């Protein structure tokens, strides 16, 4: 089971530059659907690789679903040579993404974010319009219900403004 | 990336799904702070995990 608050605290305390996306971002905006993992887009800089490695290595980050015993080490080199990682950690499941379909990189998403305060920390969360856009761009039938909920949320937010 | 707000188009498939969205729950969620929404998400995840555990245990019983 994923400890969302715990993972957010670890990323923040390590100074990782990241943006919340996916189901947790949807929950931040008011969606009521649940999710099992934390999805973040991280900045692809060498400084941030080091912060990300330092943040998740102590949590025994390992490729989710991979057989045990693979020569996988969550370190700067692994992050630099890869892009998107789906990980299991001692605080639960986290998807660490360098790029997402329809949204691009951290730098491209950064201007489409809101600042969120939660659990004593502050982090960037992709805004509702962008979240809808990204889900639509992914084009997965399993997202249809989620997109419908996000669009309904947008309508309800506009109505209550 | 595209200019997002102006590019949001109406999709008939999504519109069909939208008819089944329970907006009373969304209105409740919109009254909460982002942190309260995340706390509710965490509670739901814990509840679902407990149900899975109970289901596994029930299957093991003779």
Backbone of each chain as ProteinMPNN parsed JSONL, in Angstrom:
{"seq_chain_A": "XXXXXXXXXXXXXXXXXXXXXXXXXXXXXXXXXXXXXXXXXXXXXXXXXXXXXXXXXXXXXXXXXXXXXXXXXXXXXXXXXXXXXXXXXXXXXXXXXXXXXXXXXXXXXXXXXXXXXXXXXXXXXXXXXXXXXXXXXXXXXXXXXXXXXXXXXXXXXXXXX", "coords_chain_A": {"N_chain_A": [[0.837, -1.194, 0.0], [0.497, 2.22, -0.809], [2.107, 4.965, 0.69], [1.219, 7.966, 0.367], [1.631, 10.532, 1.473], [4.029, 10.119, 2.809], [5.837, 9.526, 0.71], [5.724, 11.954, -0.711], [6.808, 13.676, 1.173], [9.426, 12.666, 1.399], [10.442, 13.144, -1.188], [10.29, 15.938, -1.268], [11.875, 16.703, 0.943], [14.307, 15.911, 0.006], [14.744, 17.693, -1.926], [13.935, 17.259, -4.53], [13.074, 18.119, -7.844], [9.927, 18.046, -9.006], [6.754, 17.186, -10.529], [3.442, 16.644, -9.676], [1.356, 14.243, -11.146], [-1.231, 12.314, -12.836], [-3.307, 9.974, -10.996], [-3.139, 10.869, -8.314], [-2.779, 13.593, -8.655], [-5.221, 14.101, -9.824], [-6.864, 13.577, -7.61], [-6.062, 15.659, -5.956], [-7.282, 17.75, -7.254], [-9.867, 17.15, -6.733], [-11.023, 14.791, -7.616], [-12.673, 11.652, -7.134], [-11.933, 9.104, -7.571], [-9.887, 6.251, -6.888], [-6.354, 5.566, -6.59], [-3.434, 3.545, -6.939], [-0.809, 4.226, -6.982], [1.845, 6.729, -6.851], [2.343, 9.22, -9.179], [4.883, 10.965, -10.766], [6.428, 13.631, -12.625], [9.739, 14.26, -13.343], [12.479, 16.625, -13.223], [14.872, 16.634, -15.801], [17.764, 16.953, -15.087], [21.237, 16.875, -14.219], [21.716, 17.497, -11.563], [19.235, 17.045, -10.437], [18.936, 14.35, -10.929], [20.684, 13.314, -9.058], [19.47, 14.116, -6.686], [17.06, 12.703, -6.834], [17.939, 10.096, -6.913], [19.146, 9.94, -4.409], [16.917, 10.314, -2.818], [15.193, 8.086, -3.203], [16.723, 5.759, -3.106], [17.343, 4.941, -0.407], [14.897, 3.875, 0.183], [14.791, 1.438, -0.9], [14.305, 1.276, -3.723], [12.993, -0.429, -6.493], [12.504, -2.101, -9.633], [9.148, -2.326, -10.483], [7.344, -5.311, -10.443], [9.367, -6.74, -11.574], [11.517, -9.643, -11.621], [13.088, -10.769, -8.567], [16.531, -10.029, -7.752], [17.681, -8.959, -10.026], [20.29, -7.087, -11.701], [19.813, -4.33, -10.748], [20.235, -1.021, -9.903], [19.27, 1.735, -8.121], [20.377, 4.567, -9.005], [22.318, 7.512, -9.93], [23.379, 7.019, -12.481], [21.681, 5.046, -13.543], [19.28, 6.492, -13.677], [20.019, 8.528, -15.436], [20.519, 7.084, -17.771], [18.082, 6.009, -18.319], [14.535, 6.751, -18.624], [11.669, 6.735, -18.008], [10.37, 5.277, -15.105], [8.892, 2.596, -13.358], [8.337, 1.998, -10.118], [8.752, 0.043, -7.118], [8.75, 0.772, -3.712], [9.819, 1.012, -0.259], [7.896, 2.648, 0.767], [5.831, 2.311, -0.877], [4.221, 2.302, -4.173], [5.616, 4.026, -6.93], [5.624, 6.013, -9.831], [8.088, 7.255, -11.768], [8.658, 9.673, -13.921], [10.2, 10.81, -16.862], [9.185, 11.976, -19.062], [5.907, 12.57, -20.411], [3.177, 11.366, -22.4], [1.621, 13.732, -24.422], [2.087, 15.715, -22.572], [4.749, 16.12, -22.252], [7.952, 17.138, -21.035], [9.306, 17.894, -17.723], [10.034, 20.624, -17.811], [8.368, 21.549, -19.815], [5.886, 21.117, -18.703], [5.88, 22.683, -16.476], [4.869, 25.293, -16.564], [2.229, 24.848, -16.482], [1.065, 24.347, -14.02], [-0.146, 24.106, -10.604], [0.521, 25.354, -7.315], [0.698, 23.295, -4.521], [-0.117, 22.881, -1.127], [0.523, 20.503, 1.254], [0.574, 18.16, 3.9], [2.559, 19.462, 5.321], [4.359, 20.212, 3.403], [5.273, 21.706, 0.241], [4.297, 21.392, -3.127], [4.481, 21.058, -6.744], [1.674, 20.683, -8.806], [0.119, 19.343, -11.612], [-2.094, 21.36, -13.544], [-5.741, 21.359, -13.759], [-6.854, 21.519, -16.386], [-4.671, 20.747, -17.936], [-4.213, 18.193, -16.991], [-6.498, 16.897, -17.911], [-6.056, 17.194, -20.623], [-3.711, 15.683, -20.989], [-4.542, 13.131, -20.242], [-6.405, 12.687, -22.239], [-4.732, 12.732, -24.445], [-3.271, 10.451, -24.047], [-5.051, 8.519, -24.791], [-6.262, 6.16, -23.856], [-8.677, 3.655, -23.486], [-9.322, 2.871, -20.869], [-9.162, 5.176, -19.453], [-11.39, 6.68, -19.96], [-13.585, 6.985, -18.16], [-12.319, 8.321, -16.084], [-11.556, 10.7, -17.351], [-14.053, 11.754, -17.931], [-14.926, 12.25, -15.334], [-13.059, 14.181, -14.524], [-13.629, 16.244, -16.301], [-16.221, 16.82, -15.523], [-15.663, 17.726, -12.988], [-14.306, 20.072, -13.621], [-16.377, 21.55, -14.711], [-18.035, 21.759, -12.46], [-16.368, 23.203, -10.741], [-16.148, 25.614, -12.112], [-18.762, 26.409, -11.998], [-19.082, 26.895, -9.288], [-17.512, 29.071, -8.871]], "CA_chain_A": [[0.0, 0.0, 0.0], [1.351, 3.399, -0.974], [2.019, 6.059, 1.657], [1.369, 9.142, -0.495], [2.228, 11.634, 2.234], [5.423, 9.757, 3.08], [6.63, 9.696, -0.521], [5.823, 13.392, -1.012], [7.759, 14.259, 2.143], [10.79, 12.247, 1.041], [10.851, 13.87, -2.409], [10.488, 17.344, -0.918], [13.023, 16.869, 1.849], [15.52, 15.692, -0.784], [14.85, 18.792, -2.887], [13.677, 16.784, -5.904], [12.164, 18.938, -8.651], [8.96, 17.125, -9.591], [5.377, 17.647, -10.705], [2.447, 15.581, -9.463], [0.42, 14.009, -12.251], [-1.959, 11.056, -12.648], [-4.436, 9.834, -10.086], [-3.005, 11.711, -7.119], [-3.067, 14.96, -9.112], [-6.683, 14.161, -9.978], [-7.423, 13.678, -6.257], [-5.783, 17.026, -5.49], [-8.277, 18.641, -7.861], [-11.194, 16.803, -6.228], [-11.536, 13.523, -8.144], [-12.926, 10.71, -6.043], [-11.422, 7.778, -7.951], [-8.665, 5.933, -6.146], [-5.194, 5.127, -7.357], [-2.531, 2.77, -6.075], [0.577, 4.704, -7.019], [2.122, 8.158, -6.993], [2.992, 9.496, -10.466], [5.532, 12.285, -10.822], [7.356, 13.944, -13.713], [10.898, 14.873, -12.692], [13.347, 17.431, -14.085], [15.999, 15.847, -16.326], [19.059, 17.623, -14.926], [22.133, 15.993, -13.457], [21.523, 17.785, -10.13], [17.994, 16.403, -9.997], [19.178, 12.896, -10.914], [21.336, 13.003, -7.779], [18.466, 14.261, -5.614], [16.092, 11.613, -6.98], [18.628, 8.859, -6.501], [19.313, 10.009, -2.949], [15.617, 10.244, -2.141], [14.516, 6.777, -3.276], [17.62, 4.618, -2.842], [17.154, 4.393, 0.952], [13.589, 3.189, 0.262], [14.956, 0.178, -1.654], [13.586, 1.374, -4.998], [13.25, -1.571, -7.368], [11.548, -2.121, -10.735], [7.913, -3.006, -10.098], [6.982, -6.485, -11.235], [10.557, -7.445, -12.076], [11.924, -10.717, -10.699], [14.147, -10.344, -7.646], [17.899, -10.424, -8.082], [18.225, -8.31, -11.225], [21.334, -6.112, -11.354], [19.22, -2.996, -10.846], [20.632, -0.123, -8.803], [18.66, 3.058, -8.281], [21.434, 5.566, -8.817], [22.372, 8.586, -10.933], [23.639, 6.432, -13.794], [20.443, 4.391, -13.997], [18.3, 7.531, -14.027], [20.517, 9.237, -16.625], [20.416, 6.199, -18.939], [16.682, 5.668, -18.555], [13.643, 7.919, -18.722], [10.481, 6.493, -17.177], [10.576, 4.115, -14.227], [7.805, 2.219, -12.455], [9.122, 1.474, -8.992], [8.255, -0.33, -5.798], [9.653, 1.232, -2.649], [9.297, 0.629, 1.059], [6.728, 3.489, 1.041], [4.801, 2.003, -1.866], [4.487, 2.348, -5.615], [5.804, 5.36, -7.5], [6.063, 6.09, -11.226], [8.992, 8.394, -11.879], [8.601, 9.819, -15.371], [10.964, 11.908, -17.453], [8.299, 12.571, -20.071], [4.609, 11.907, -20.54], [2.488, 11.602, -23.672], [0.713, 14.882, -24.396], [2.515, 16.741, -21.618], [6.174, 16.362, -22.446], [8.919, 17.063, -19.939], [9.11, 18.762, -16.549], [10.117, 22.033, -18.221], [7.178, 21.889, -20.612], [4.699, 21.069, -17.846], [6.022, 23.572, -15.308], [4.023, 26.488, -16.674], [0.819, 24.408, -16.433], [0.951, 23.736, -12.687], [-0.552, 24.889, -9.441], [1.298, 24.998, -6.13], [-0.183, 22.643, -3.546], [0.441, 22.667, 0.208], [-0.072, 19.329, 1.899], [1.441, 17.391, 4.796], [3.699, 20.28, 5.733], [5.279, 20.483, 2.294], [4.668, 22.341, -0.925], [4.778, 20.798, -4.372], [3.778, 21.449, -7.957], [0.708, 19.694, -9.303], [-0.344, 19.751, -12.933], [-3.434, 21.946, -13.392], [-6.831, 20.47, -14.175], [-6.961, 21.492, -17.859], [-3.546, 19.968, -18.481], [-4.452, 16.794, -16.619], [-7.499, 16.396, -18.865], [-5.389, 17.132, -21.933], [-2.745, 14.576, -20.97], [-5.317, 11.865, -20.231], [-6.986, 12.533, -23.582], [-3.64, 12.45, -25.374], [-2.864, 9.057, -23.852], [-5.999, 7.793, -25.641], [-6.523, 4.805, -23.351], [-10.087, 3.476, -23.117], [-9.498, 2.756, -19.413], [-9.19, 6.529, -18.88], [-12.599, 7.418, -20.347], [-14.362, 7.363, -16.968], [-11.534, 9.315, -15.338], [-11.641, 11.974, -18.082], [-15.412, 12.26, -17.716], [-14.983, 12.798, -13.977], [-12.254, 15.416, -14.479], [-14.36, 17.304, -17.013], [-17.344, 17.191, -14.655], [-15.055, 18.529, -11.921], [-14.024, 21.4, -14.166], [-17.665, 22.241, -14.823], [-18.511, 22.076, -11.112], [-15.502, 24.273, -10.209], [-16.52, 26.869, -12.785], [-20.1, 26.757, -11.507], [-19.02, 27.39, -7.913], [-16.66, 30.279, -8.795]], "C_chain_A": [[0.883, 1.259, 0.0], [1.063, 4.455, 0.089], [2.293, 7.354, 0.877], [2.078, 10.281, 0.243], [3.711, 11.369, 2.474], [6.304, 9.97, 1.865], [6.799, 11.18, -0.862], [6.838, 14.067, -0.091], [9.191, 13.92, 1.75], [11.291, 13.025, -0.181], [11.154, 15.329, -2.07], [11.716, 17.563, -0.059], [14.339, 16.678, 1.105], [15.703, 16.775, -1.849], [14.621, 18.38, -4.332], [12.727, 17.758, -6.61], [11.209, 17.982, -9.361], [7.591, 17.785, -9.696], [4.459, 16.448, -10.508], [1.549, 15.459, -10.684], [-0.426, 12.777, -11.894], [-3.058, 11.118, -11.602], [-4.347, 10.704, -8.848], [-3.257, 13.178, -7.484], [-4.575, 15.134, -9.283], [-7.356, 14.319, -8.611], [-7.211, 15.078, -5.687], [-6.848, 17.986, -6.021], [-9.708, 18.28, -7.454], [-11.78, 15.517, -6.782], [-11.693, 12.522, -7.007], [-12.471, 9.291, -6.378], [-10.124, 7.504, -7.187], [-7.548, 5.541, -7.109], [-4.266, 4.395, -6.404], [-1.147, 3.384, -5.997], [0.656, 6.224, -7.125], [2.858, 8.339, -8.323], [3.611, 10.88, -10.423], [6.365, 12.391, -12.094], [8.52, 14.695, -13.071], [11.744, 15.637, -13.713], [14.573, 16.614, -14.487], [17.277, 16.683, -16.282], [19.931, 16.724, -14.063], [21.977, 16.229, -11.953], [20.28, 17.045, -9.619], [18.111, 14.877, -10.006], [19.748, 12.499, -9.543], [20.337, 13.087, -6.631], [17.487, 13.086, -5.634], [16.706, 10.278, -6.547], [18.742, 8.817, -4.982], [18.007, 9.851, -2.204], [15.089, 8.814, -2.082], [15.423, 5.573, -3.008], [17.452, 4.068, -1.421], [15.823, 3.666, 1.122], [13.606, 1.896, -0.544], [14.173, 0.185, -2.971], [14.01, 0.241, -5.925], [12.17, -1.586, -8.442], [10.322, -2.951, -10.365], [7.638, -4.185, -11.03], [8.169, -7.268, -11.772], [10.942, -8.559, -11.102], [13.045, -10.233, -9.783], [15.52, -10.768, -8.153], [18.451, -9.818, -9.351], [19.323, -7.313, -10.816], [20.829, -4.676, -11.521], [19.637, -2.17, -9.636], [20.033, 1.242, -9.075], [19.721, 4.112, -7.968], [21.427, 6.557, -9.984], [22.528, 8.01, -12.343], [22.382, 5.778, -14.382], [19.432, 5.431, -14.458], [18.724, 8.234, -15.32], [20.343, 8.395, -17.888], [18.981, 5.805, -19.277], [15.833, 6.925, -18.699], [12.458, 7.759, -17.765], [10.658, 5.197, -16.392], [9.309, 3.859, -13.414], [8.448, 1.439, -11.316], [8.248, 1.029, -7.827], [9.257, 0.21, -4.792], [9.064, 0.783, -1.31], [8.12, 1.518, 1.466], [5.633, 3.283, -0.003], [5.226, 2.253, -3.292], [4.597, 3.788, -6.104], [6.255, 5.221, -8.955], [6.841, 7.385, -11.378], [9.24, 8.607, -13.371], [9.395, 11.033, -15.853], [10.135, 12.664, -18.468], [6.97, 11.848, -20.06], [3.976, 12.279, -21.879], [1.539, 12.793, -23.507], [1.161, 16.012, -23.481], [3.98, 17.079, -21.744], [6.972, 16.255, -21.161], [8.508, 17.963, -18.768], [9.078, 20.229, -16.975], [8.888, 22.458, -19.014], [5.916, 21.951, -19.75], [4.69, 22.169, -16.781], [5.107, 24.798, -15.373], [2.536, 26.125, -16.657], [0.544, 23.734, -15.088], [0.329, 24.688, -11.677], [0.319, 24.435, -8.272], [0.341, 24.437, -5.084], [0.552, 22.49, -2.215], [-0.265, 21.479, 0.831], [0.981, 18.634, 2.737], [2.711, 18.172, 5.155], [4.698, 20.554, 4.634], [4.521, 21.18, 1.167], [5.176, 21.644, -2.165], [3.956, 21.292, -5.551], [2.862, 20.31, -8.392], [0.197, 20.208, -10.635], [-1.782, 20.291, -12.801], [-4.5, 21.062, -14.062], [-6.957, 20.386, -15.701], [-5.872, 20.619, -18.473], [-3.722, 18.482, -18.182], [-5.454, 16.154, -17.592], [-6.841, 16.206, -20.24], [-4.488, 15.901, -22.03], [-3.473, 13.232, -21.009], [-5.928, 11.618, -21.603], [-5.903, 12.127, -24.578], [-3.195, 10.997, -25.258], [-3.798, 8.119, -24.629], [-6.319, 6.383, -25.167], [-7.996, 4.671, -22.953], [-10.299, 3.404, -21.602], [-9.566, 4.134, -18.736], [-10.499, 7.268, -19.151], [-13.389, 7.901, -19.125], [-13.642, 8.451, -16.176], [-11.62, 10.683, -16.017], [-13.018, 12.603, -17.865], [-15.519, 12.898, -16.336], [-14.223, 14.124, -13.887], [-12.978, 16.562, -15.187], [-15.564, 17.768, -16.198], [-16.848, 18.066, -13.503], [-14.805, 19.958, -12.389], [-15.323, 22.218, -14.275], [-18.176, 22.66, -13.441], [-17.682, 23.201, -10.494], [-15.916, 25.611, -10.8], [-17.879, 27.361, -12.273], [-20.021, 27.4, -10.119], [-18.17, 28.651, -7.776], [-17.512, 31.547, -8.758]], "O_chain_A": [[1.88, 1.337, 0.718], [-0.093, 4.79, 0.348], [3.439, 7.781, 0.744], [2.997, 10.907, -0.286], [4.542, 12.27, 2.358], [7.395, 10.531, 1.974], [7.883, 11.612, -1.254], [7.622, 14.914, -0.52], [10.067, 14.785, 1.767], [12.425, 13.503, -0.2], [12.151, 15.886, -2.529], [12.5, 18.483, -0.293], [15.369, 17.213, 1.515], [16.692, 16.774, -2.583], [15.06, 19.068, -5.255], [11.71, 18.167, -6.049], [11.627, 17.202, -10.216], [7.31, 18.793, -9.049], [4.667, 15.383, -11.09], [1.043, 16.459, -11.194], [-0.341, 12.264, -10.779], [-3.655, 12.166, -11.358], [-5.359, 11.222, -8.378], [-3.873, 13.916, -6.716], [-5.135, 16.173, -8.934], [-8.299, 15.097, -8.465], [-8.089, 15.616, -5.012], [-7.262, 18.915, -5.327], [-10.651, 19.001, -7.78], [-12.917, 15.174, -6.46], [-10.936, 12.545, -6.036], [-12.611, 8.382, -5.56], [-9.364, 8.423, -6.884], [-7.782, 5.229, -8.277], [-4.316, 4.609, -5.193], [-0.392, 3.107, -5.065], [-0.322, 6.902, -7.442], [3.875, 7.69, -8.565], [2.942, 11.855, -10.083], [6.927, 11.409, -12.58], [8.308, 15.66, -12.336], [11.727, 15.334, -14.906], [15.225, 15.989, -13.651], [17.807, 17.072, -17.323], [19.432, 15.918, -13.278], [22.088, 15.295, -11.159], [20.277, 16.494, -8.518], [17.475, 14.192, -9.205], [19.351, 11.493, -8.954], [20.343, 12.255, -5.723], [17.131, 12.544, -4.588], [16.059, 9.456, -5.899], [18.47, 7.795, -4.352], [17.977, 9.32, -1.094], [14.597, 8.373, -1.043], [14.932, 4.483, -2.715], [17.42, 2.851, -1.24], [15.636, 2.927, 2.089], [12.555, 1.326, -0.835], [13.47, -0.773, -3.293], [15.197, -0.02, -6.122], [11.048, -1.139, -8.201], [10.434, -4.117, -9.986], [7.697, -4.054, -12.253], [7.999, -8.336, -12.359], [10.721, -8.435, -9.898], [13.854, -9.391, -10.173], [15.649, -11.744, -8.891], [19.581, -10.123, -9.732], [19.286, -6.762, -9.716], [21.353, -3.911, -12.33], [19.419, -2.568, -8.491], [20.261, 1.834, -10.131], [19.925, 4.49, -6.815], [20.62, 6.441, -10.907], [21.878, 8.469, -13.282], [22.071, 5.941, -15.562], [18.801, 5.272, -15.503], [17.896, 8.502, -16.19], [20.053, 8.932, -18.957], [18.699, 5.329, -20.376], [16.357, 8.025, -18.875], [12.278, 8.548, -16.838], [11.044, 4.165, -16.941], [8.724, 4.785, -12.852], [9.023, 0.37, -11.518], [7.166, 1.564, -7.588], [10.467, 0.117, -4.996], [7.957, 0.247, -1.248], [7.409, 1.188, 2.415], [4.629, 3.996, -0.009], [6.411, 2.396, -3.595], [3.792, 4.648, -5.748], [7.141, 4.427, -9.274], [6.314, 8.473, -11.144], [9.943, 7.823, -14.009], [9.27, 12.133, -15.314], [10.356, 13.851, -18.707], [6.901, 10.661, -19.742], [4.211, 13.362, -22.415], [0.754, 12.845, -22.56], [0.674, 17.137, -23.594], [4.411, 18.177, -21.392], [6.709, 15.402, -20.313], [7.51, 18.682, -18.824], [8.203, 20.985, -16.552], [8.426, 23.593, -18.896], [5.0, 22.727, -20.023], [3.638, 22.536, -16.257], [4.629, 25.277, -14.344], [1.682, 26.999, -16.801], [-0.115, 22.696, -15.02], [0.287, 25.902, -11.875], [0.792, 23.299, -8.233], [-0.698, 25.032, -4.797], [1.693, 22.03, -2.173], [-1.492, 21.447, 0.925], [2.14, 18.529, 2.335], [3.794, 17.599, 5.275], [5.78, 21.078, 4.901], [3.291, 21.229, 1.156], [6.363, 21.331, -2.255], [2.88, 21.866, -5.383], [3.232, 19.137, -8.348], [-0.123, 21.39, -10.765], [-2.585, 19.748, -12.043], [-4.185, 20.148, -14.824], [-7.146, 19.298, -16.246], [-6.12, 19.854, -19.405], [-3.418, 17.627, -19.014], [-5.273, 15.019, -18.032], [-7.046, 15.197, -20.914], [-4.506, 15.177, -23.026], [-3.066, 12.314, -21.722], [-5.967, 10.483, -22.078], [-6.13, 11.284, -25.446], [-2.791, 10.384, -26.245], [-3.378, 7.05, -25.072], [-6.615, 5.506, -25.979], [-8.505, 5.478, -22.176], [-11.342, 3.829, -21.104], [-9.981, 4.241, -17.582], [-10.704, 8.365, -18.632], [-13.805, 9.057, -19.055], [-14.267, 9.381, -15.665], [-11.741, 11.706, -15.343], [-13.141, 13.809, -17.647], [-16.128, 13.956, -16.18], [-14.686, 15.071, -13.252], [-12.945, 17.705, -14.731], [-15.892, 18.955, -16.179], [-17.516, 19.017, -13.095], [-15.053, 20.92, -11.663], [-15.353, 23.41, -13.97], [-18.683, 23.768, -13.268], [-18.227, 24.06, -9.8], [-16.022, 26.612, -10.091], [-18.111, 28.562, -12.135], [-20.777, 28.319, -9.804], [-18.106, 29.24, -6.697], [-16.973, 32.651, -8.694]]}, "seq_chain_B": "XXXXXXXXXXXXXXXXXXXXXXXXXXXXXXXXXXXXXXXXXXXXXXXXXXXXXXXXXXXXXX", "coords_chain_B": {"N_chain_B": [[3.843, 21.591, -26.374], [0.275, 21.789, -26.677], [-1.879, 24.729, -26.797], [-3.727, 24.614, -24.085], [-6.391, 25.144, -22.869], [-7.968, 26.184, -24.933], [-7.959, 24.122, -26.632], [-9.507, 22.1, -25.705], [-11.839, 19.921, -26.583], [-15.213, 18.856, -27.341], [-16.035, 15.607, -26.7], [-17.972, 13.041, -27.847], [-17.994, 10.471, -26.731], [-16.857, 10.777, -24.192], [-18.711, 12.558, -23.189], [-20.903, 10.879, -22.966], [-20.035, 9.134, -20.944], [-19.91, 10.992, -18.93], [-22.458, 11.423, -18.067], [-22.938, 9.563, -16.105], [-21.476, 10.307, -13.93], [-21.21, 10.885, -10.478], [-22.105, 13.756, -9.28], [-22.595, 14.827, -6.789], [-20.72, 13.808, -5.075], [-18.434, 14.957, -6.117], [-18.926, 17.646, -5.627], [-18.837, 17.654, -2.872], [-16.125, 16.985, -2.525], [-14.941, 19.246, -3.613], [-15.35, 21.11, -1.676], [-13.424, 20.614, 0.144], [-9.984, 21.013, 1.285], [-6.953, 20.734, -0.725], [-5.175, 19.101, 0.754], [-6.913, 17.754, 2.521], [-8.33, 16.291, 0.651], [-6.36, 14.558, -0.243], [-5.892, 13.14, 2.089], [-8.317, 11.805, 2.302], [-8.117, 10.198, 0.024], [-5.96, 8.575, 0.803], [-7.168, 7.207, 2.934], [-9.144, 5.774, 1.555], [-7.556, 4.102, -0.012], [-6.343, 2.595, 1.978], [-8.602, 1.353, 3.038], [-9.451, -0.173, 0.828], [-7.279, -1.891, 0.633], [-7.485, -3.291, 3.021], [-9.874, -4.627, 2.547], [-9.058, -6.287, 0.45], [-7.207, -7.873, 1.795], [-8.906, -9.145, 3.635], [-10.483, -10.556, 1.848], [-8.631, -12.332, 0.729], [-8.027, -13.834, 2.982], [-10.498, -14.977, 3.546], [-10.768, -16.671, 1.384], [-8.862, -18.566, 1.94], [-9.906, -19.925, 4.075], [-11.419, -23.029, 5.083]], "CA_chain_B": [[2.504, 21.232, -25.914], [-0.751, 22.65, -27.265], [-2.576, 25.669, -25.914], [-4.623, 23.61, -23.546], [-7.794, 25.47, -22.634], [-8.69, 26.388, -26.177], [-7.954, 22.886, -27.404], [-10.374, 21.081, -25.109], [-12.99, 19.782, -27.448], [-16.256, 17.99, -26.807], [-15.923, 14.25, -27.225], [-19.26, 12.394, -27.536], [-17.796, 9.294, -25.858], [-16.674, 11.294, -22.83], [-20.006, 13.129, -22.778], [-21.758, 9.751, -22.561], [-19.537, 8.695, -19.628], [-20.133, 12.071, -17.961], [-23.825, 11.331, -17.541], [-22.952, 8.661, -14.942], [-20.622, 10.818, -12.836], [-21.966, 11.346, -9.309], [-21.605, 15.109, -9.02], [-22.71, 15.178, -5.366], [-19.419, 13.476, -4.462], [-17.463, 15.966, -6.579], [-19.21, 18.905, -4.911], [-18.295, 17.465, -1.517], [-14.659, 17.053, -2.612], [-14.531, 20.624, -3.921], [-15.413, 21.905, -0.441], [-12.258, 20.255, 0.958], [-8.684, 21.524, 0.838], [-6.188, 19.663, -1.398], [-4.628, 18.152, 1.735], [-8.019, 16.904, 2.99], [-8.643, 15.354, -0.447], [-5.323, 13.51, -0.243], [-6.121, 12.294, 3.27], [-9.439, 10.909, 1.938], [-7.574, 9.205, -0.917], [-5.176, 7.612, 1.587], [-8.119, 6.366, 3.683], [-9.772, 4.858, 0.597], [-6.552, 3.103, -0.392], [-6.195, 1.701, 3.138], [-9.841, 0.572, 3.12], [-9.409, -1.163, -0.261], [-6.245, -2.87, 0.984], [-8.045, -4.117, 4.094], [-10.857, -5.517, 1.91], [-8.299, -7.313, -0.293], [-6.645, -8.789, 2.79], [-10.012, -9.945, 4.161], [-10.884, -11.467, 0.767], [-7.613, -13.409, 0.639], [-8.172, -14.659, 4.18], [-11.752, -15.732, 3.405], [-10.544, -17.749, 0.391], [-8.013, -19.599, 2.555], [-10.676, -20.687, 5.06], [-12.076, -24.219, 4.505]], "C_chain_B": [[1.492, 22.232, -26.489], [-1.217, 23.711, -26.273], [-3.775, 24.912, -25.358], [-6.091, 24.004, -23.487], [-8.572, 25.565, -23.934], [-8.793, 25.096, -26.993], [-8.861, 21.797, -26.813], [-11.66, 21.014, -25.916], [-14.014, 18.853, -26.796], [-16.182, 16.637, -27.501], [-17.219, 13.511, -26.864], [-19.124, 11.173, -26.629], [-17.675, 9.749, -24.406], [-17.989, 11.888, -22.311], [-20.944, 12.022, -22.293], [-21.35, 9.244, -21.177], [-19.899, 9.725, -18.545], [-21.522, 11.99, -17.328], [-23.887, 10.474, -16.273], [-22.069, 9.145, -13.784], [-21.515, 11.323, -11.702], [-21.417, 12.709, -8.876], [-21.75, 15.523, -7.556], [-21.384, 14.897, -4.66], [-18.359, 14.507, -4.867], [-17.663, 17.275, -5.825], [-18.694, 18.826, -3.479], [-16.773, 17.632, -1.545], [-14.182, 18.485, -2.849], [-14.601, 21.529, -2.69], [-14.203, 21.644, 0.454], [-11.002, 20.959, 0.446], [-7.962, 20.397, 0.092], [-5.634, 18.641, -0.404], [-5.723, 17.218, 2.248], [-8.405, 15.888, 1.916], [-7.62, 14.216, -0.485], [-5.481, 12.58, 0.953], [-7.261, 11.316, 2.973], [-8.973, 9.819, 0.978], [-6.804, 8.127, -0.155], [-6.089, 6.669, 2.351], [-8.779, 5.34, 2.763], [-8.82, 3.736, 0.199], [-6.379, 2.092, 0.746], [-7.418, 0.786, 3.278], [-9.833, -0.54, 2.064], [-8.398, -2.265, 0.065], [-6.758, -3.829, 2.059], [-9.07, -5.107, 3.515], [-10.149, -6.638, 1.15], [-7.746, -8.359, 0.67], [-7.725, -9.728, 3.323], [-10.471, -10.975, 3.114], [-9.921, -12.637, 0.643], [-7.782, -14.387, 1.791], [-9.419, -15.552, 4.068], [-11.577, -16.901, 2.436], [-9.741, -18.899, 1.005], [-8.801, -20.479, 3.524], [-11.372, -21.884, 4.407], [-13.604, -24.027, 4.43]], "O_chain_B": [[1.832, 23.386, -26.752], [-0.98, 23.604, -25.07], [-4.723, 24.61, -26.084], [-6.946, 23.281, -23.997], [-9.702, 25.084, -24.027], [-9.6, 24.988, -27.916], [-8.964, 20.703, -27.367], [-12.46, 21.949, -25.917], [-13.714, 18.159, -25.825], [-16.256, 16.542, -28.726], [-17.528, 13.371, -25.681], [-20.027, 10.871, -25.85], [-18.302, 9.185, -23.51], [-18.329, 11.734, -21.138], [-21.686, 12.207, -21.328], [-22.204, 8.959, -20.337], [-20.16, 9.368, -17.396], [-21.729, 12.432, -16.197], [-24.792, 10.643, -15.456], [-21.939, 8.455, -12.773], [-22.453, 12.086, -11.93], [-20.396, 12.793, -8.195], [-21.098, 16.472, -7.12], [-20.971, 15.64, -3.769], [-17.501, 14.879, -4.066], [-16.698, 17.931, -5.431], [-18.18, 19.805, -2.94], [-16.2, 18.326, -0.705], [-13.136, 18.886, -2.338], [-13.982, 22.593, -2.664], [-13.98, 22.374, 1.42], [-10.967, 21.44, -0.687], [-8.315, 19.229, 0.255], [-5.624, 17.444, -0.69], [-5.49, 16.018, 2.395], [-8.766, 14.754, 2.232], [-7.97, 13.061, -0.727], [-5.236, 11.379, 0.849], [-7.19, 10.143, 3.341], [-9.377, 8.663, 1.095], [-6.961, 6.933, -0.414], [-5.827, 5.468, 2.418], [-8.954, 4.182, 3.14], [-9.216, 2.576, 0.087], [-6.28, 0.889, 0.508], [-7.289, -0.397, 3.595], [-10.16, -1.691, 2.354], [-8.648, -3.439, -0.205], [-6.494, -5.031, 2.008], [-9.132, -6.265, 3.929], [-10.575, -7.792, 1.193], [-7.803, -9.56, 0.408], [-7.511, -10.934, 3.452], [-10.803, -12.112, 3.45], [-10.335, -13.784, 0.474], [-7.695, -15.601, 1.613], [-9.395, -16.724, 4.445], [-12.149, -17.974, 2.627], [-9.919, -20.059, 0.634], [-8.43, -21.626, 3.774], [-11.868, -21.765, 3.286], [-14.317, -24.92, 3.973]]}, "name": "protein", "num_of_chains": 2, "seq": "XXXXXXXXXXXXXXXXXXXXXXXXXXXXXXXXXXXXXXXXXXXXXXXXXXXXXXXXXXXXXXXXXXXXXXXXXXXXXXXXXXXXXXXXXXXXXXXXXXXXXXXXXXXXXXXXXXXXXXXXXXXXXXXXXXXXXXXXXXXXXXXXXXXXXXXXXXXXXXXXXXXXXXXXXXXXXXXXXXXXXXXXXXXXXXXXXXXXXXXXXXXXXXXXXXXXXXXXXXXXXXX"}
